[in-house]
Amino acid sequence: MNIRILFIGDIVGGVGRRAIKEVLPRLKTKFNPDFIIANGENSAAGRGITHKIVRELFELGVHGITMGNHTWGNKDIFEFIDDEPRLIRPLNYSPGMPGRGHTIVRNGKKELGLINAIGRTYMQPMDDPFRAVDAILEEWHKEIKCILVDFHAEATSEKISMGWHLDGRVSAVVGTHTHVQTHDERILPQGTAYISDVGMVGPRDGVLGMEREAVLLKFRSELPSRFVVDEGKWQFHAVLIDVDETTGLSTQIQLVRQSEDEWVLD
């Protein structure tokens, strides 16, 4: 028996949320995933997430939400993160932070271990993500067969290293944060599905989801510039992963890529 996972890349602002509402129902019909996981750290105007957005995503059929470096971007999160086990933030934050960095989501008799970690290269100082993930895997003692790790990191070298570090020990390592979908999806030799970055769900014609004029101003002038989520047409990036339920190892990973202009689903 297989477990099929649809992992959705970083949701950016209102355009990203609109894309989820339009695309997800049809993807559910086409692919029939057992679990839908989404990275939501940019879903509230590009920074953080709100309780309203969390509820909307769950109502659309999302089973688990991962976060990243903008976890605390919307202060509303402090009021509900401890009470929502299906929402996780990077586990290698300093001890004592609100929330949790791993969880188990269930759909009927099927279960999926979900881990969120954040990289350290070109990012703010954090605890060692490799050691932090190892600790959770030791805690689960192979009781959880199917495990997905969202590694929210800047450097592809750090992401690839995490993939090799966990090959054969988890079902999948998916990269998030850079918002550009990579084409290096593969099954590693020991059976772990890997991709350096799933991409994003949000404005297609901005710069990583932000209004391009403000980003260009910063690059061209070095002056401070306030980034605002772009509007307009959307793009939708995700991956579909098939996992052998008995071994917990992956058999297939494929890209899911849609844009509003080409919104056709066979």
N, C-alpha and C positions, 0 to 999 in steps of 0.2 A: 504493500500500500504506500502511496505517495502522499506527502503533505505539500500543498502548493501555496507559496507565499508571494504576494504582490507587495513589493516595497516601493513606496512613493518618495521621490526626492524632495528636497527642501521646498516647502510651500511658502511662497512669498506674497504677502499682502492680500488685498481684496481680489486682485486679478487671479492669484493662485487659488484662492478659495472658490471663486466662480468656476475655474477650470475643473476643480475636484467635483463640484456639483454636476457639471455637464458630462464629464468623462467617466467618473467612477461607476455609475449605474450600468453603463454599457460594457465596461471592462469586467464587471462582476458577472454579467450574463455570458460574455465571450469566454472568459478564462476560468470562471468558477473557483476562485482562490479560497483556500481554507482559512488563511489569515491575510489581513491587510494591515500593513504597518506604514506609518508616514512620519517623516521628520517635520515637526511643526515649529521649529525655533524662530522662524521668520514670518510666521503666519499673521501676526498682529502688526500691520503697518511696517513690516520689515524687521521688527525686533520683538522677540518674545511671543507669548501666547496668552489668551484670556480664557476664563472659564466658559464663556459663551462659545468660543471657537472650539474648545475641547468637546463640548456637548454636541456641537454641529457635526464634528468629524465622527464621533461615535454613532450619531444618528444615521450617518451616511454608510456605516458599516465598517469603519476602521476599528481594529481590535487593539492596537497599541500605538502610542505616540512617543517618539524619541526627540531629544532636544540637542543643544550644542552651546556654543560660546555666547549666544544671546538668551540663554535660559532665563536670566533675571531681567531681561529687557522691558518687561511689563510687570510692574509691582503687584498686579492682581494675583500673580502666581503664588505668592507667599500665603494667600488665604485658602488655597485648595490643593497644592501639590502634595501635601502629606496625606490627604484623604482620597487621592485618586491613584490607585496602584497601577493603572494601565498607562499612566504618563510617567516617563522616566527621564532623568537628566544624567549628564556624564557622571560615571561612578567614581572617577579619579579627581573630583573636587576635594577640597580639604575636608577632613572629618568634621562632623557636626552640621554640615549643610542640610537645609530642608530637602525633603524628597528622597528618592531612591535611584540607584543607578542600574538596577536589574529587576526583572519581574518575570512571571510566568503568565502568559495569556492562554485562554482556553476557548475552544469552539467544539461543543459537544464533548466527545471523548478524546479529542485531539488537543495537544498542548505544545506550546512553543516557548522556549526560554529566550528572553530578549535582554540584551546587554547594550548599554550605551557608554562609549568612552570617548575622550577627547585627546587630540594630539598635543604635543609640546613644541614641535618645531614651528617657528614663526607665530606662535600663539602665546597667550599669557601663561605664566608659570603654573604648572599643575603637578599632581603626583604622577608617578610612573604608570601609564596606562597598561603596559604589558603585565606588570606585576598585579595590577588591580584586576584585570580580566582573569589572570591565572587563579587568583584567590576565589573568584566566584565559581569558576569551573571546578575547583577543588571542593567547594562547599556543596555543589550539586552532585558530586560523586557519580557521574554518569547516569543518575536517575532521570535526568532530562535528556532525551536523545536528540531532539531537534532544537538547535540553538542558533540564533542570528545575532551578530554583532554589528551595530552601527558605529563605525569609527569616524568621528567628526574631526577631520584634520586638514591642515593646509598642504603639507608636503606629500607628494606622491610617494617619495621614498619611504616615509614613515608608514603610510598606508600599506604599501606593498610588503614592508617588513612585518606588519601586523598580520597580513594574510599568510605569509610563510610561517610565522610564529604559531598560528592557530590551525594550520592545515591538518586535517584529519581529526581535529579536536572539537570543531564546531561545524555546523551546516553551512554557514555563510558569513563572510565579512564584506560588508558593503560600505563604501566610503561616501561621506557627505561633506558639505561645507563650501566647496568651490563653485557649485552651481552649474558646472559645465559637464555634461554627460560624456564620460570617456568610453572608448571602444575596446577596452582590454578585458571585457568580461570573459571568464573562463572557469573551468573546474580545475582546481589545483591537483597535483598528483595523488594526494591522500584523500581527496573527495570533498574539499571545501570550495563552495562557489565564491568567486571573488570579482569585485569591480572597484576601480580606484575612486570613481565618483558616479553616483546615480544620476546627478543632474538636479534640475529644479522644476517646480511647477509655478509658473508666474509669468510676468510680462516678457514677451519675446524680444522686443525692440529696445529695451534698456541695456544697461551694463550690469549683468548679474542680478537683474530685477530692479535696479535703481534707475532714476531718470538720467539719461546719458549726458545731458548738458552739465549737470553738477559734477559728474565724475570727470568729464573732459576738462572742466575748469580747474579741478584740483591737479590733474596731471600736467596741464599746460602752464599753470601759473604758480603752483605750489601754495596758493592761498587756501585758507580753510573754506570748506564747502559743505553745506548741509545736504546729506543724501536723503532723497524722498523716493518711495516706491513708485515706479513708473505705472502708467495706465495703458490702455490699449489691448491688443490681442495677446492671447496666452500661448504658452508652450507647456507640454506635459511630459515629464520624464519619469520613468519607473523601471524596475526590473521584475521579471517573473522567474521564480526559482522553484524547482521541483526537488523535493527531498525524500529519500527513502526512509519511511517511518521506522523501519526495523533497525537500520544502521545509524540513522541520523546524518548520513552523508548525501551530498547533492548529486543529482543526475543530469541537471540541465539548468542553465541560466540564460535568459534572453532579454534583450532590451525592449522596452515599451516606449515609443516616442510618437507624440501627436502634437500638432499645432492647430490653432484655430482656423487658419486658412485651408488646411488640408484635413478637416475633421471628418474622416471616413474610417469606419471600423468594419472590416469584413465580417 
